[in-house]
Amino acid sequence: MALTKNSKQILRRYDPEMKKVRYNVTFDSSYLTGGEELDCTGDFSEIDEVRIEAGGGYLIEPNPATKVAKYGTGKVDLMCYRQTAATSALIEVASAVNLSALVVDVIVEGRP
């Protein structure tokens, strides 16, 4: 499954060789362990930075294991974590969990 880009907003560019875009993204109905891929190749050839705003009770972060390899392709895997009631520790959401109600803003900066 994949993330759905609901909308896109081009943000101000301070450097002509850089671009910054805000995507409004919805997760899908079957989360994949290791993260869901956000494909930004239509806007970026290379990603430098990814920030996630508003996680709706979840912590969303780029997958550190695939970050370096994928940033160079204009893609990023977004991992989803939730706090456990038993230990208060953050753990990755289990595979196949329905996250279709989770909508976040993802700000991506990189080279067009």
Secondary structure, DSSP 8 states (H G I E B T S, - for coil): ---EEEEEEEE--SSTT-EEEEEEEE--SS--TT-EEEE-TTT-SEEEEEEEE--TTSEEEE-TTTHHHHHTTTEEEEEEEEE-TTT--EEE--TT---TT-EEEEEEEEE-
